[in-house]
Amino acid sequence: MRKFSFIIFLVFVPLFLGAIEVSGEQFGSWEAVNNPYEVVGEITVPAGETLIIEPGVQVVVNGDFKITALGNIIADGNADENIAFAAAERFSWGGIRLEDEAIASSFSFCNVTDAKYGINSVDSPVTISDCYFSNCEKAIHIFGLGNPEPPEVIVQNNVIENCDQNGIYIVENSNAIIQNNELSSCALDESPRGAIMLSSQGGPCSPVIQNNYIHHNVWQGISALDITGGQNILPYIAENEICYNLTGIYLFYASGVVENNYIHDNFVEGDPNSGAGIMVGGSSSNPIITKNEITGNFCAVFLNQDATANLGNLNNDSDEDDGENYFHDNVDGSGFNWSIYNFSSQDVMAENNQWDSNDNTEIAETIFDGEDNSSYGIVDFEPILVVDNDSENVVLPIDAIQNYPNPFNPTTTIEFNLLHNSQVEIVIYNSKGQKIKNWPSQYREKGKQQVVWNGVNNSGQPVASGVYFFKIQTPTISQTDKMLLIK
């Protein structure tokens, strides 16, 4: 799965003649015609008031100041006119702090750079979408400590990169939805932290983390820590691609559901302490891990510190924990294949999964558990999920791609048959091979799938007559076909 953002990144020099200096109480509208707005002191949006920041506005923060909203902020740019918040130096301003607990703020098509906390929601509802964050300590901070029913926070379709600490940090908010984002190059300070990190000091923290592309971070892709050792962190982590991090997912005194993710190639070459696709620690941890493909790591699943995990249990009435993971080709730096490494005293249920082999003896060789050292628990991996790996019988995920009508003007339906559940991205290219339109990668159920293209690009502009190609892309295969637009 790959995420591509079509945000237009504005670049500007933070020194202007004729800049409007702003500080103190601010509400009403900031308009692009008055650019740039130079922040020369702390800014407060008063309670009950709204600051509307129009598309194209450039905000330059000249010092260690915050923009604090006791009311709310509406900063909605568009694909052609972003809103920019920046400073002259990295981490040199405090960011945007939201404190209104009732009225929602909104940020879309914003570029937020150089801040300590890019956007900090303190028990405040907000939607953050189609934004770009870079060179922040923390890009997005969602804080609900002490509130059993914190407001809804939606973070979607953003690109977050080059953060010294976390891309998204969530403290005790179970009403947060994190979806369709790309996070990379986080934890640049080399401290152990996740690009997306969950934390609890005793209150619930169970957000939805779905359909994100989390890659090339210094430490974990997703991490969770309950410092009380309780059972307060129960996220739903689904349909993400998590790759090229030191560890894919790390749950420490945390559980929840990890489902339908593609977790691959998480390790640091030469570092034997890296390389778990999923790592689970702490005696209160018992996540459900189901329907994931975990491959190319040093180890698929690593457990320690008295943790356990439900990797597949056929001995109950639930069909939500029936395994169906695919563990394969997880080989460490010494050449050993490790599917499950149970360095915990607890037994682990791992029934009904697909492995590198259908031979139980060969599978057992990829598992470290109490059979190898009686101090550790046993991994119960039988029965296994048997799949015919004969190349003549391999079922490809995509079948029968077509578009109709073809030729068309200006609308056509792209249709394909998905033979099993999978991440799917749909991309349209022009005859020069330039990408002009895409539907970002998302999890789709098996069966007939359709999208309608109305002949416009990602910016909403109509395209010219000519030959176009559409590609259906899954994590393992792509198929392409040709279509003709005639006006």
C-alpha positions, 0 to 999 in steps of 0.5 A: 500500500502506498499513500500519495498526497496531492497537497501543494506545498507552499514555500515562502521566505519568512521576511516580508516588507509590509507584513501585518503584525498580529498578537493578542486577541484575534477573531474575524477573518485573516485574508490572503490579500493581507499576506503575510501575517507576522505573529509577534506575540502570543495570540488568543482567540477568545471564548465564543469567537471564531478566527477564520483563516482564508485559503492562501493565507501565510502566517509567519511566527516570529518568536516562541509564541502559540496561537491559542483558541479558547474559541475555535479556528476555521483554517480551510484551504484548498488544493490550489491555495494552501494555508501556511504556518511557519517560522524562521527556525525549527521548533521555534514556535509553540504551535496551535493550541485548541481548548474549546471543548464544545465547538469544533475547529477545522484545518484542511490543506494547511502546511504546518512546519517548525513548531513544537506542537503543530496542532495540539487538541486539549479536550477540543473537537477538531478535524485535520485533513489534507494537511502537511506537517514537517520539522515539528517536535510533535505534529499532532497532539491529542490530549484527553487526560481525565475526560472519560468522554473526550470530544471527537478528533478526526485526523485524515489524509495528511502527510506527516514527516521529519518529526523529532518525536511523534507524528501523532501522539494520543493521550487518553482519547478513545474518540480519535479517528486516525485514517488515510495518513502517511507518516515517515521519518519520526523519532529523529531524536532517536528516543524510543517512540512511535510515529503514532503513539498512544499513552494512558495514565489510567484512563481509556485510550482506544482510538481507531487507526486505520488505512495509514501508510507508516514507513521509514520511522526511526523507532516504532510505526505504532506504539502504545504504553499504559504506565499504570500497567492496566488494561486501558489501551484498546485500539483498533488497528486495521488495514494499515501498511507498516514497513521499514521501521525498527519495529512495526507495532509495539504494545506495552501493557496494551491490547485491542485488535490488530486486523488486516494489516500488511506489516513488512520489512521492519528491522534495522540492518545489523541491529539484533534488537530490532525487527519485530513485525509486532512486539507485545510486552506486559502482563496485562497485554492480550491483543487479538491479532487476526488476518494480517500478513506479516513478512520480511521482518526479523520476527513476525511476533515477539512476546516478552514480560509475561504478555500473551496474544490471541493469534487465533483461537478456534475454541470459542464461539467468536469468529473475530479471533480465528487467526487467518494471519499469514506469517512468512519469510521473517528471517533475522540477520543470522539467517534464522526464520522466526514466526513467533518468538515467545520470550514470555511465561504465558502460553499463546494461542496461534491456531488457524494461521498460514505459515511458511510451510504446511508441515507442522515440524517445519513450522515448529522450527520457526517458533521459539517457546516452552518447547525450547526453554521451559521458562517460557509459555507454549505456542499452540499453533495447531490446527494450521490454515492449509493453503495450496502453494502449488504455483499452478493453483495460486489465486491472484487477487484481481480478476476481470478488470474493465471500464465501460463505456469505452470510449467514453465522454466524460464519465466511465466506470472502472470495474474489477473483481477482487478474489480475496480481501486486500488493500487496493489503490486505483491510479489513472495515468495519461499517455506520458505515464504521468499520474493524474488521478488516484483513489488512495489505497484502502481495504476492500472486501472480496467481490465486484468493485467499482469506481466512477471516473468523471474525467477530472484530475486530482485537482478537479480540473477536466482532462483532455481527450486522449488515451489513458491507463488505469492500474489496479494495485494490491500489495502483491500485484497490479493490473493495467488496462487502456481506455479512451476519452473522446470529447 
